[in-house]
């Protein structure tokens, strides 16, 4: 059984993107680092033109997804991102963009 996660997927075009995407991850770490954090950034992976940041919610999806969306919007990169829930059943559900009808791969 999989661990529930929020996955933030951003395009990765090569090493020139790496530092910028690590900054996104670091900013999300800071966004969730507080007293009584309701989520924890749990690393990243890179491959196949994708940069994935994994966030582990502690008490539900909604506040985590809202904070991720707000940060990505503030950073001007929300329109380039996929935000996905990975359920315990290992099923993936794209929650952003709202009208997304493509496939998703980690």
Buried (B, 14 or more C-beta within 10 A) or exposed (E): EEEBBBBBBBEBEEEEBEEEBBEBBEBBBEBBEEEEEBBBBBEBEBEEEBBBBBBBBEEEBEBBBEBBBEBBEEEEBBEEBBBBBBBEEEEBEBBBEEEEEEEBEB
